[in-house]
Amino acid sequence: MRIKEQYISAAPLLQADANITEQHTLGRDVAVSTWSIGRNSVTYEKSDSHTLSLYLSGGVTSYRRDLKGHTGQPGVLCLMPQGHLSRWHIGGDIDFAHLYFSDAAIKRFAVDHFDKDARLVDLRDLTYEKDTTLKTLLLNYLETCRIEAGPNGLFGEQQLFALFDHLVAHYNGLALKNRAVKGGLAPHQMRRVKAAIFDQLDTRLTIAGLAGLTGLSPFHFARQFKESFGETPAHYITRQRVLAVVSALGSEKSLADIAAKTGFAQQSHMTTQFKRTTGYTPHAYRQQLKH
């Protein structure tokens, strides 16, 4: 049997005697599912996201075919990076929990929280890893998804960030410290540009203005920015504004006031960009936070 999963799809991801038991789609970049499979021979391939897999039960008679003798057990984790292809012998019934997340999502996290170039994120392939902290983070996030439908509010986001933090800190194939990459913006240029964006998020930011902080032409700056940040300046700024809106929705401020304070020209523009990013309007997201 060949498993070629559809990313963030409500349709069944598996065929034959494998069954999805639950699925939660969380925006465009993250999904969680649980599924079960019986005795089988499996080829796993997922070209559009990373897969973090936790064995919930079974697995003691199963192994990856290029790692015979190394069998699974409840509580172990596998990390199958985007584009990973592996072949498995499934010797008996297994229940899994899977977290799917895009490469763009974890690279954005690394840029935002580690203050590092996006190209330094390259997750390692893991098979039957014993990591109590990571297991707990994944189980807690799954439970939050079960309790709170939709975007899971700030609590769910915080849990996902904690999970990403652990992955990047412990299972990144490239050292984040003191590693240089060719092209892109220099670390000091990245810090200067990020500081300017956050300090002036409520103003009209321009490529020319940000490029002036680096000494590059606007055209060259835009290309180098995308290399280092993993997204265009426009996408990065819009995403930061949406994140600022998310934080502000926990207050009693009006949506019009939040739009003005986060740099959106009009409330309607904020609503459009917010829904495009989160799948919800600001009003609907605020209602989720109150529950």
Secondary structure in CASP SS format (residue, H / E / C, confidence):
PFRMAT SS
TARGET T0000
AUTHOR 0000-0000-0000
METHOD secondary structure of the structure
MODEL  1
M C 1.00
R E 1.00
I E 1.00
K E 1.00
E C 1.00
Q C 1.00
Y C 1.00
I C 1.00
S C 1.00
A C 1.00
A C 1.00
P C 1.00
L C 1.00
L C 1.00
Q C 1.00
A C 1.00
D C 1.00
A C 1.00
N E 1.00
I E 1.00
T E 1.00
E E 1.00
Q E 1.00
H E 1.00
T E 1.00
L E 1.00
G C 1.00
R C 1.00
D C 1.00
V E 1.00
A E 1.00
V E 1.00
S E 1.00
T E 1.00
W E 1.00
S E 1.00
I E 1.00
G C 1.00
R C 1.00
N E 1.00
S E 1.00
V E 1.00
T E 1.00
Y E 1.00
E E 1.00
K C 1.00
S C 1.00
D C 1.00
S C 1.00
H E 1.00
T E 1.00
L E 1.00
S E 1.00
L E 1.00
Y E 1.00
L E 1.00
S E 1.00
G C 1.00
G C 1.00
V C 1.00
T C 1.00
S C 1.00
Y E 1.00
R E 1.00
R H 1.00
D H 1.00
L H 1.00
K C 1.00
G C 1.00
H C 1.00
T E 1.00
G C 1.00
Q C 1.00
P C 1.00
G C 1.00
V C 1.00
L E 1.00
C E 1.00
L E 1.00
M E 1.00
P C 1.00
Q C 1.00
G C 1.00
H C 1.00
L E 1.00
S E 1.00
R E 1.00
W E 1.00
H E 1.00
I E 1.00
G C 1.00
G C 1.00
D C 1.00
I E 1.00
D E 1.00
F E 1.00
A E 1.00
H E 1.00
L E 1.00
Y E 1.00
F E 1.00
S C 1.00
D H 1.00
A H 1.00
A H 1.00
I H 1.00
K H 1.00
R H 1.00
F H 1.00
A H 1.00
V H 1.00
D H 1.00
H H 1.00
F H 1.00
D C 1.00
K C 1.00
D C 1.00
A H 1.00
R H 1.00
L H 1.00
V C 1.00
D C 1.00
L E 1.00
R C 1.00
D C 1.00
L E 1.00
T E 1.00
Y E 1.00
E E 1.00
K C 1.00
D C 1.00
T H 1.00
T H 1.00
L H 1.00
K H 1.00
T H 1.00
L H 1.00
L H 1.00
L H 1.00
N H 1.00
Y H 1.00
L H 1.00
E H 1.00
T H 1.00
C H 1.00
R H 1.00
I H 1.00
E C 1.00
A C 1.00
G C 1.00
P C 1.00
N C 1.00
G H 1.00
L H 1.00
F H 1.00
G H 1.00
E H 1.00
Q H 1.00
Q H 1.00
L H 1.00
F H 1.00
A H 1.00
L H 1.00
F H 1.00
D H 1.00
H H 1.00
L H 1.00
V H 1.00
A H 1.00
H H 1.00
Y H 1.00
N E 1.00
G C 1.00
L C 1.00
A C 1.00
L C 1.00
K C 1.00
N C 1.00
R C 1.00
A C 1.00
V C 1.00
K C 1.00
G C 1.00
G C 1.00
L C 1.00
A C 1.00
P H 1.00
H H 1.00
Q H 1.00
M H 1.00
R H 1.00
R H 1.00
V H 1.00
K H 1.00
A H 1.00
A H 1.00
I H 1.00
F H 1.00
D H 1.00
Q C 1.00
L C 1.00
D C 1.00
T C 1.00
R C 1.00
L C 1.00
T C 1.00
I H 1.00
A H 1.00
G H 1.00
L H 1.00
A H 1.00
G H 1.00
L C 1.00
T C 1.00
G C 1.00
L C 1.00
S C 1.00
P H 1.00
F H 1.00
H H 1.00
F H 1.00
A H 1.00
R H 1.00
Q H 1.00
F H 1.00
K H 1.00
E H 1.00
S H 1.00
F H 1.00
G C 1.00
E C 1.00
T C 1.00
P H 1.00
A H 1.00
H H 1.00
Y H 1.00
I H 1.00
T H 1.00
R H 1.00
Q H 1.00
R H 1.00
V H 1.00
L H 1.00
A H 1.00
V H 1.00
V H 1.00
S H 1.00
A H 1.00
L C 1.00
G C 1.00
S C 1.00
E C 1.00
K C 1.00
S C 1.00
L H 1.00
A H 1.00
D H 1.00
I H 1.00
A H 1.00
A H 1.00
K H 1.00
T C 1.00
G C 1.00
F C 1.00
A C 1.00
Q C 1.00
Q H 1.00
S H 1.00
H H 1.00
M H 1.00
T H 1.00
T H 1.00
Q H 1.00
F H 1.00
K H 1.00
R H 1.00
T H 1.00
T H 1.00
G C 1.00
Y C 1.00
T C 1.00
P H 1.00
H H 1.00
A H 1.00
Y H 1.00
R H 1.00
Q H 1.00
Q H 1.00
L H 1.00
K H 1.00
H C 1.00
END
